[in-house]
Amino acid sequence: MTAKTALVTGANSGMGLATSRELTARGYRVLMACRSQARGEAALRQVEAVGGSGSAELVLCDLADLASIRRFADDVHGRVSTLDVLINNAGVVSPKRQETQDGFELALGVNHLGHFLMTNLLLDLMKTSSDGRIIVVASGAYKAGKIDFEDPHLRQHYNVIRSYGQSKLANILFARELALRVHEQGIVVNSLHPGAVLTQLGVNRGTGFGQGVYRALGKLPAFQTPEEGASTAVYLADSPEVSGISREYFYRSQPHRLNRKAEDDETALRLWEWSEREVGLAP
């Protein structure tokens, strides 16, 4: 049998690295999407050291740069003819307002718009899979979010809760709208809340809360390990139990209720059309 191919963004650390290790151990060919060549190569060595029947390879992509995403998509098309699993895992959070290469507010630009463009550019590869699965790593922080169509890049009123909450709500709305659009192609799309996981979210990009805080948080028992946090993404990627299940939001490998704003199909469609314009995709 030909090994299934999975692509994981943010694969150089945290849940992305843990997910890459586990899928490789299970026999997948894993494309590890990383922004940094050096950190990506270090992560690749860790994945290869696990062994197993799968394989892994590094593919460079900066989700804060639309041109980089387009080059990345071309690279992936040159490597594979089918993509079975796409895990949109990478994320950033920033106490201070920052912008991507293209002038987007950083969290919305990386967590949502970067993945929005990348996913759309790879859909043709997903459509050739007999069991295509797209997994969007969101967060319970969506409850604090609102899609501010008047000021989506938060140029007027920025704070980290508004920023991150908006980006995570966008993740869920994107997954729900995408699920409708690819249903006839046999692709399932689900989002998830990984729980409270200690990762270096934003640290390597110089936008997070710093290494000192990261180390201090690591001593708190409330936080899961990256491996524990990655378990739901791995379950959605590999379990036969979720074959055919789509448009759900999972927590601890079980479907979980969303609040009303995350199930607003009108907002999801409006966000999709706005996102197309922002990243330059034809409707």
N, C-alpha and C positions, 0 to 999 in steps of 0.2 A: 504494500500500500504506500502511496505517496503521502508524506507527512503533511499535516495541515500547517498553514502559515498564519502566524499571528503578528500583528504590529502593535507595539506598546510605546506610547509617548511618555516622555519624562522617565526613561528607563535607566538613567544613570544612578538613581538613588531612591530611597524610601520604598513606597508601594510599587513604583514602576520597576525597580530592580527586583524586588521580591516576586512580583508577577512574572517577570522574565525568567527568573530562576526556576519557578515552579512549572511554567509551561514548557520550558526546555527539558526539564526532568521528565515531563509527561510525553515527550516525543515530538513537540512542535518545532517547526522552523520559526524562530522568533527574530523579527526585525526590531532592533532596539533604536528607537528614535531619540537622539540626544542632541543638545545644543553644542556641547563642548567636545572637541575631539579627545582631549586628554582625559576628562572625566568619563567619557563614553568608553574609551579603550580600557580604563581601569575597571569599569563596571562589566564590560564584556569578559575580561579575564575572570572575574568572580563568577559569572554565569557559566563559563566554560569549565571552571573547576568543579562545578556540581556534578558534571557527568550526565548520565542518562542517555536516552536514545535520540534526543533532539539536537538542534544546532542553533546557534545565535550569530547574528552579525550586526554591526553598527551602521546606522544610516544617520547622517547629520541633518538636523532641522532646527531652525530657530522659529518658534511659533510667534515671536514678536516681530516677525519680518515676513511680509507677504511674498516677497521675491524668493526668500529662502524656502518657504513652503512650496512654491511652484517648482523650484529646482528639486526639492525633496520628492515631490510626487513623480517627476520625470525619472528620478533615480530608482524609485520603487517600481515603476513600470518597466524599467530595464532589468530588474532583478527577478520579478515574479509575474506570472500570468493569471494567478488567482490569489485572492486574499480571503481567508476564511474568518478571521477574527480581527477586529480593530478595537483597541482599548484606548480611549481618550482619557489618559490619566494625568498628564502634566498640568501643573497649576502654580500660580503665584499669588502672593498676598503682600500688600505694601502699606505700611503706616502712612507714608507720604505719597501724594499723587505723582505718578510718573507716566510716561507715554511710551508706546511701542515705536518702532522705526517708522510706522505709517501714521503716527499721530493719534492712535487710539489710547484711551485710558488703559493702563497696563493689565489689570486683572481681567477686564472685559475683553481686551485685545488678545491676550494669551489663552485664558480659560475658555472663552467662547468663540470669538471671531477667528482666531488661528485654527482652532479645531474645526470650525464650520467650513472654512475653505479647504483644509486638508481632507476632511471626510468627503466632501463633494468631489474633489479631484481624484479620489480613490474608489468611488462608487462603482465604476465600471469593472474593477478587479473584484469587488465584493459580489457583483451580480453573477460571476462565473462560478461561485462556490455553491455546493449543494446544501450547505448549512451555514450561510453567512450570518455572523453575529457582530453587532456594533454595541459596545459597552461604554457608557459615558459616566465617568467618576464625578459625581456631584457632591453634595454635602447637605446636612441638615441646616446649614447656615442659609439655605435658600429662604427659610422662614423670615429672615430679617431683610430680605431683598425685595426690590421693586424695579421693574424695567422702566427707567425714566426716559421716555421717548423725547421729551423736551430737552434733556441734557444728559444723554446716555454716557458721555465720556466725563461726566461729573466735573466740568470746568468751573461751575459756579459754586457748588457745595460738595466738597469731598470729605469723606472720612472712611476709614478702613472697613467699617461694618457695612456701610452702603456699597462700597466697591466690591467687596468679596461676596456679599449677599446677592447683589445684582448679577454677578457673574455665575453664581451657582444656580440661581433661578433660571438664568438663560440656558444653562446646561440642560436642565430638565425640560424646559419648553422646547428646546431644539430637538432633544431625543424624542419627544412625543410627536412633533410635527414630522420629523424624519421617518419615524415608524410608519406613518400613514403613507408617505411618498414611496417607500420601498417595499411595502407589503406584497405587492403583486410579483415582485422579483424574488420572493422567498427569503428576504433578509429580515432578521428580527433586531430590534433596537430597544435597549433598556438602559435606565440610569440607576445609580446606586448611591447610598450613603455609607461610607466605609467605617463610620464611627470616629471616635477621638483617637487619632493615630499620630504618633510622634514622628514627623518627617521634617526634613530641612526645607520646608515649603518656602521658597523665595530667598533662602539664605545664600545659595550659590549665585543668584542674580544680584545680590547686594540689596535686596528689597525687603527682606524678612526682618525678624525680630532679633537677629544676631546669634552668634554661636554661644554666648554666655547664657542667654535665655533658653536656647535649645537644650543645652546640657542640663540646666536646672529643671526644665520640664521633664527630662528623661528620668528623674528620680521620683516622679509622681506615679502612684499605682494606677491612676485612672486612665492612663494612656495605653493603647494597644501597641504592640510591635508592628512594624511594617508588614510582616508576614501575616499577622492576624488581620490587619486592615485590608490586605490584598485578597483575602480568602473569598469574599463575595464576587470580586471581579473574576477570579479564577473559576469559581463555580459557574458564573454566567457564560464564561468562555467555553467551558469544557463539559459541563454536566449534560447528559441526555435528558435529565428531568425538565430542563427549560427549553428544549427544542420546540420551536413554534410559539413560545410565549414572547409577547412583544408589548411595548408601550407601558411597561411597568416600572416601578421604582422599588428597588430592593434594599433591604437592610438586614444584615446577618443572614444572607442567603434566603430571605423570605420576602414576598411582596409586602409593601408597606404603604399605608394610606398617605396621600398627599393632601395638603390643604388646598383650598379652592383656587387661589391664584396660580398655583402650579398646574392646575388642570384646565386653565382658561385657554381653550382652543383658538379663540379670536386673537388673544395676545400672542400665542405661539405663532400663528400665521403672520401677524404683523411683524414680529421679531424676525422671522425667516426672510420676509421681503426686505426689511431694513438691512439685515445682514448681507443679503445678496448685493445690495447697492454699496455697502461699505467695503466689501472685499473685491468688488468688480466682477461678480459672476452674472452672466446673463440670466434673467428669470426664465 
